[in-house]
Amino acid sequence: MRKMDFKMERQGLLKEGEKVSVTEGILPSSYYYTIDPSLAMSANYKLAERLYVKEGVVEKIEETPRGFYVTVIFDDEKGGKQ
């Protein structure tokens, strides 16, 4: 199991327990992920931290002074950092 955080700009776009799918974006030396359809975006991840599954479940949504952060759990046994 793997947890990843995503930045969400507006409240109410996702709910805890909701199943989500992600799209992988490729940069010259890293990857990033977007919860479809463009609801939230991850940080950049190195090749060794690449996500190998594209569906997960929203574990929690947290409001901070910097915005909303969504934690998603993925069943990713091959992936990088856990």
C-alpha positions as CSV (number, residue, x, y, z in Angstrom):
1,M,0.0,0.0,0.0
2,R,1.2,3.5,-0.8
3,K,0.0,6.9,0.2
4,M,0.4,10.1,-1.9
5,D,-0.6,13.7,-1.3
6,F,-2.2,15.9,-3.8
7,K,-2.9,19.7,-3.7
8,M,-6.6,20.6,-4.4
9,E,-7.4,24.2,-5.0
10,R,-11.1,24.2,-4.1
11,Q,-13.1,22.5,-1.3
12,G,-15.8,19.9,-2.1
13,L,-14.3,18.4,-5.3
14,L,-13.6,15.1,-3.6
15,K,-14.9,13.1,-0.7
16,E,-13.2,10.8,1.8
17,G,-13.7,7.1,0.7
18,E,-14.2,8.1,-3.0
19,K,-12.4,6.0,-5.6
20,V,-10.3,8.1,-8.0
21,S,-8.1,7.6,-11.0
22,V,-4.9,9.4,-11.9
23,T,-3.2,10.5,-15.0
24,E,0.6,10.4,-15.2
25,G,2.5,13.4,-16.5
26,I,6.2,13.1,-17.6
27,L,8.9,15.7,-17.1
28,P,12.5,15.3,-18.3
29,S,13.6,13.7,-15.0
30,S,10.5,13.1,-13.0
31,Y,6.8,12.2,-13.0
32,Y,3.7,13.9,-11.6
33,Y,0.1,12.8,-11.1
34,T,-3.3,14.5,-11.6
35,I,-6.5,13.2,-10.1
36,D,-9.0,13.0,-13.0
37,P,-10.5,15.2,-14.2
38,S,-7.9,17.8,-13.1
39,L,-9.2,17.9,-9.5
40,A,-5.8,17.8,-7.7
41,M,-2.1,17.5,-8.5
42,S,0.8,15.7,-6.9
43,A,4.4,16.8,-6.3
44,N,7.1,15.6,-8.7
45,Y,8.4,12.1,-8.2
46,K,11.7,10.5,-9.3
47,L,11.8,7.5,-11.6
48,A,12.4,5.2,-8.6
49,E,9.2,6.6,-7.0
50,R,7.0,6.1,-10.0
51,L,3.4,5.0,-9.4
52,Y,2.4,1.8,-11.2
53,V,-1.3,1.7,-10.6
54,K,-3.7,4.4,-11.7
55,E,-6.6,4.0,-9.2
56,G,-6.8,4.7,-5.5
57,V,-9.1,5.7,-2.7
58,V,-9.2,9.1,-0.9
59,E,-8.1,8.5,2.7
60,K,-8.4,12.1,4.0
61,I,-8.8,15.7,3.0
62,E,-7.1,18.3,5.1
63,E,-7.5,22.1,5.0
64,T,-4.3,24.0,5.7
65,P,-3.4,27.7,5.4
66,R,-1.8,26.8,2.0
67,G,-4.9,25.1,0.6
68,F,-6.5,21.7,0.6
69,Y,-4.5,18.5,0.6
70,V,-5.9,15.1,-0.4
71,T,-4.2,11.8,0.7
72,V,-4.9,8.9,-1.6
73,I,-4.1,5.3,-0.9
74,F,-2.9,3.1,-3.8
75,D,-2.4,-0.6,-3.8
76,D,1.0,-0.3,-5.4
77,E,3.4,-3.1,-4.6
78,K,6.0,-2.3,-7.3
79,G,6.2,1.5,-6.7
80,G,8.8,3.5,-5.0
81,K,8.7,5.3,-1.7
82,Q,6.0,4.0,0.7
